[in-house]
Amino acid sequence: MALFRLQISLPDRPGSLGALASAIGFAGGDIRGLVVMKSEDGRGFDDITVAIPGNDPTDLLNILRDIGGVEVLNVISVE
């Protein structure tokens, strides 16, 4: 499994983080770390470390981008 650190912006409302976590699981990912960075102007900003099968996060990123209001701001490979 490959590790990636995702910097995410999402709506700051109940259920948003849960939907994000469910989508990561649906894509076969495993959350290894989560840091809530800040909440600003109705948006939450989080750093999430995710382990995924294989080495290409494209499928995961596409699933996350399909969630309403979620923006993937940055993807960093963690080795």
C-alpha positions in Angstrom: 0.0 0.0 0.0 1.1 3.5 -0.8 0.8 6.5 1.6 -0.4 9.9 0.5 -1.0 13.1 2.4 -4.1 14.9 1.1 -4.8 18.5 1.9 -8.6 18.8 1.7 -11.1 21.7 1.8 -14.7 20.7 2.5 -17.9 22.3 3.7 -17.8 23.0 7.5 -21.1 21.3 8.4 -22.1 18.1 10.2 -21.6 14.9 8.1 -19.0 16.3 5.7 -16.0 14.6 7.2 -18.0 11.4 7.6 -18.9 11.4 3.9 -15.2 12.0 3.1 -14.1 9.1 5.3 -16.7 6.8 3.8 -15.6 7.7 0.3 -12.0 6.9 1.2 -13.1 3.5 2.5 -15.2 2.9 -0.6 -12.0 3.5 -2.7 -10.2 0.9 -0.7 -8.2 3.4 1.3 -7.3 3.4 5.0 -7.1 6.6 7.0 -3.8 6.6 8.9 -3.9 10.1 10.2 -6.2 13.1 10.3 -5.4 16.7 11.4 -8.1 19.3 11.3 -6.2 22.4 10.4 -8.8 25.2 10.5 -12.3 26.3 9.9 -12.7 29.5 7.9 -15.6 31.1 6.0 -17.8 28.0 6.2 -15.0 25.7 5.0 -12.9 23.1 6.9 -9.3 22.4 6.0 -7.9 19.0 6.9 -4.7 17.1 6.3 -5.4 13.4 5.9 -2.9 10.6 5.5 -4.3 7.7 3.5 -2.9 4.3 2.6 -4.3 3.0 -0.7 -3.7 -0.2 -2.7 -1.1 0.3 -5.5 0.8 3.5 -6.2 -1.6 5.7 -8.1 -4.1 7.9 -6.2 -6.1 8.8 -9.3 -9.2 6.7 -8.5 -9.3 7.9 -4.9 -9.0 11.5 -6.1 -11.8 11.1 -8.6 -14.1 9.7 -6.0 -13.3 12.5 -3.5 -13.9 15.2 -6.2 -17.3 13.7 -6.9 -18.4 14.6 -3.3 -20.2 17.9 -3.4 -18.1 20.7 -2.0 -14.9 18.7 -1.5 -11.7 20.2 -3.0 -8.4 18.3 -3.0 -5.9 21.1 -2.6 -2.7 19.1 -2.7 -1.5 15.5 -2.8 1.9 14.5 -1.4 3.4 11.0 -1.6 4.7 9.9 1.8 7.5 7.4 1.7 
